[in-house]
Amino acid sequence: MIIKRRRIIKKDPWRHDAGAQDLPPGPVFVPLKRWRREREGLLSRAREGRLGLSLRPDDDVDEIAGDLRYFTAIALAFAAFADGRGYSQARLLRARHGYTGEIRAVGDIRRDQLSFLERCGVDAAELASGQDIESSLDAYGEITVRLQPAADKEILIFHRRFQRARGAGRPGAGR
């Protein structure tokens, strides 16, 4: 099960490449190393919308920018809870490279990260084992004040306050 766009998906069709010579049928995430090695052979799967890319924290997103159109989804690996490189990768994919496909967080993902991941452009998450997927959905509503702009385009708190002040007709508002 995964969480995708704030919903629990019980039957996820995507599989992760386990390193076998032959890929499983259906949509599959392949590591960047395999993409580089077998690019031409994987293009037919990409054209069918059944190819995803799996990136490690130390993979350079800018390096694959020209190939992003081939991937229906990108899985960003979080090796440890405290490793924030996946957040940066997601933000670069969305903001710098205009990637519009699914960005999925995989690995050591916990409920406390979900809201922050979404702000960076991640729209799906495979939670770490032991995490309660049902109660994890609550994490999206726990942080309601936004102080910095992000990929999610949420209205920042000071903009909300300004809009409220203008709407209340306070003297000097909007000058």
Backbone torsions as a table, in degrees:
resi	resn	phi	psi	omega
1	MET	NA	146.7	176.3
2	ILE	-134.5	167.6	170.0
3	ILE	-106.4	127.4	179.4
4	LYS	-135.3	122.7	-177.7
5	ARG	48.0	47.5	176.0
6	ARG	67.8	21.7	177.2
7	ARG	-129.6	147.7	176.4
8	ILE	-82.8	127.6	176.8
9	ILE	-109.1	113.2	-175.4
10	LYS	-80.6	-32.5	179.9
11	LYS	-117.8	90.6	179.0
12	ASP	-84.8	122.0	-177.9
13	PRO	-75.6	-17.1	-175.3
14	TRP	-76.3	140.3	175.2
15	ARG	-121.8	157.9	176.3
16	HIS	-103.4	136.3	177.8
17	ASP	-58.8	120.9	-179.7
18	ALA	-93.5	7.1	178.0
19	GLY	92.9	0.7	178.1
20	ALA	-68.9	155.9	-179.6
21	GLN	-60.5	-46.5	179.2
22	ASP	-96.3	134.9	177.8
23	LEU	-77.4	150.2	177.0
24	PRO	-67.3	158.4	176.7
25	PRO	-67.6	160.3	178.4
26	GLY	84.9	-174.2	-178.2
27	PRO	-66.9	136.7	-177.5
28	VAL	-143.5	141.8	172.5
29	PHE	-89.8	126.3	176.0
30	VAL	-112.0	144.9	177.8
31	PRO	-69.1	155.2	-179.7
32	LEU	-54.9	-38.8	179.8
33	LYS	-59.0	-43.6	179.2
34	ARG	-69.3	-39.6	177.3
35	TRP	-57.5	-45.7	-180.0
36	ARG	-62.2	-41.7	-175.7
37	ARG	-74.5	-36.5	-171.7
38	GLU	-122.0	26.9	-173.4
39	ARG	-48.8	-52.9	-176.7
40	GLU	-60.5	-41.9	179.8
41	GLY	-69.9	-25.1	-178.7
42	LEU	-87.7	-11.5	-176.3
43	LEU	-62.1	-34.5	179.6
44	SER	-65.0	-39.9	177.0
45	ARG	-64.9	-38.0	178.8
46	ALA	-63.8	-42.5	180.0
47	ARG	-63.5	-26.3	178.8
48	GLU	-86.8	-0.8	179.5
49	GLY	75.6	23.0	-176.4
50	ARG	-112.7	22.4	-177.5
51	LEU	-124.9	129.0	174.7
52	GLY	-122.3	159.6	179.8
53	LEU	-112.8	135.7	177.4
54	SER	-107.9	121.5	-179.1
55	LEU	-111.1	136.7	172.6
56	ARG	-82.4	164.1	-179.1
57	PRO	-60.1	-28.4	-178.0
58	ASP	-94.5	4.5	175.8
59	ASP	-75.4	140.3	-178.1
60	ASP	-88.8	113.5	-178.9
61	VAL	-62.2	-39.3	-179.0
62	ASP	-60.4	-30.3	-178.4
63	GLU	-65.3	-28.1	-177.2
64	ILE	-107.1	9.6	-176.3
65	ALA	-54.1	-39.0	-178.7
66	GLY	-69.8	-17.2	-178.6
67	ASP	-104.2	0.7	-174.7
68	LEU	-57.4	-28.7	-178.1
69	ARG	-64.1	-18.2	-178.2
70	TYR	-83.1	-13.3	-172.1
71	PHE	-107.8	122.4	176.7
72	THR	-71.6	-31.0	-178.6
73	ALA	-147.5	154.2	176.3
74	ILE	-130.0	127.4	178.0
75	ALA	-101.8	124.2	178.2
76	LEU	-102.9	123.8	-177.2
77	ALA	-84.5	130.2	173.4
78	PHE	-111.1	101.2	-176.1
79	ALA	-70.7	-29.8	-179.4
80	ALA	-145.2	151.0	-179.0
81	PHE	-54.7	-38.2	-175.4
82	ALA	-86.2	0.3	-178.7
83	ASP	-87.9	112.7	-175.1
84	GLY	-96.1	7.0	-176.8
85	ARG	-63.6	-30.3	178.3
86	GLY	-64.3	-33.0	176.2
87	TYR	-62.4	-44.6	179.2
88	SER	-65.1	-41.4	178.3
89	GLN	-60.3	-44.9	179.9
90	ALA	-61.8	-45.3	-178.7
91	ARG	-62.7	-41.8	178.3
92	LEU	-65.0	-42.5	179.4
93	LEU	-59.3	-44.1	-178.1
94	ARG	-76.2	-53.7	-170.2
95	ALA	-80.4	-46.5	-176.0
96	ARG	-82.7	-39.5	-172.1
97	HIS	-107.1	-3.7	175.3
98	GLY	65.7	25.8	-179.5
99	TYR	-66.9	128.3	-176.8
100	THR	-112.0	-4.2	178.7
101	GLY	-75.1	-176.8	179.7
102	GLU	-69.0	135.2	169.4
103	ILE	-116.1	122.8	-174.5
104	ARG	-117.8	133.2	174.0
105	ALA	-92.5	131.0	179.7
106	VAL	-132.9	156.3	178.0
107	GLY	110.4	-133.1	-176.8
108	ASP	-84.3	69.0	-177.3
109	ILE	-103.1	128.2	-179.7
110	ARG	-124.0	162.4	-176.1
111	ARG	-55.2	-35.1	-178.5
112	ASP	-62.4	-19.4	-177.6
113	GLN	-91.3	-18.3	-168.3
114	LEU	-57.4	-47.1	-179.4
115	SER	-63.9	-41.4	179.5
116	PHE	-67.8	-39.3	177.3
117	LEU	-61.8	-43.8	179.3
118	GLU	-61.2	-40.1	-180.0
119	ARG	-62.9	-28.1	-179.6
120	CYS	-87.1	-7.4	178.5
121	GLY	113.8	0.5	178.0
122	VAL	-78.2	128.6	-179.5
123	ASP	-116.7	4.6	176.1
124	ALA	-148.7	150.2	-179.2
125	ALA	-145.9	136.3	170.2
126	GLU	-102.3	110.6	-176.1
127	LEU	-73.1	152.9	176.0
128	ALA	-64.0	154.2	179.9
129	SER	-61.7	145.2	-179.1
130	GLY	91.9	-8.9	178.1
131	GLN	-86.1	135.5	178.5
132	ASP	-82.8	109.3	-174.7
133	ILE	-65.7	-36.4	-179.4
134	GLU	-62.5	-52.0	-177.7
135	SER	-73.4	-19.1	179.1
136	SER	-66.3	-26.0	177.8
137	LEU	-59.7	-28.7	179.0
138	ASP	-62.2	-23.4	-177.4
139	ALA	-60.6	-29.3	-177.6
140	TYR	-66.6	-26.8	-178.6
141	GLY	-99.4	0.8	-174.8
142	GLU	-78.9	-29.0	178.6
143	ILE	-109.2	112.5	-174.3
144	THR	-111.3	-10.2	-178.4
145	VAL	-106.2	126.6	-179.5
146	ARG	-111.7	125.8	-179.2
147	LEU	-103.4	-22.2	-176.0
148	GLN	-127.3	147.5	175.6
149	PRO	-67.9	149.7	-179.6
150	ALA	-151.9	-177.2	-177.8
151	ALA	-64.8	-23.4	-176.7
152	ASP	-79.8	-7.5	175.5
153	LYS	61.0	24.2	177.0
154	GLU	-63.8	149.6	178.4
155	ILE	-74.7	128.8	-178.4
156	LEU	-74.8	154.2	-173.7
157	ILE	-58.1	-42.0	-178.3
158	PHE	-70.1	-27.5	173.8
159	HIS	-69.8	-40.3	177.6
160	ARG	-61.2	-44.3	-179.9
161	ARG	-62.9	-41.1	179.3
162	PHE	-63.5	-44.1	179.5
163	GLN	-62.8	-41.1	177.3
164	ARG	-63.0	-42.0	-179.5
165	ALA	-63.8	-41.9	177.7
166	ARG	-64.4	-41.9	-179.1
167	GLY	-68.4	-27.6	-179.9
168	ALA	-81.3	-6.9	178.2
169	GLY	70.6	30.1	178.8
170	ARG	-66.2	144.0	177.0
171	PRO	-58.9	134.7	176.8
172	GLY	85.4	-8.1	-179.4
173	ALA	-68.8	134.3	176.5
174	GLY	88.4	1.2	178.8
175	ARG	-78.7	NA	NA
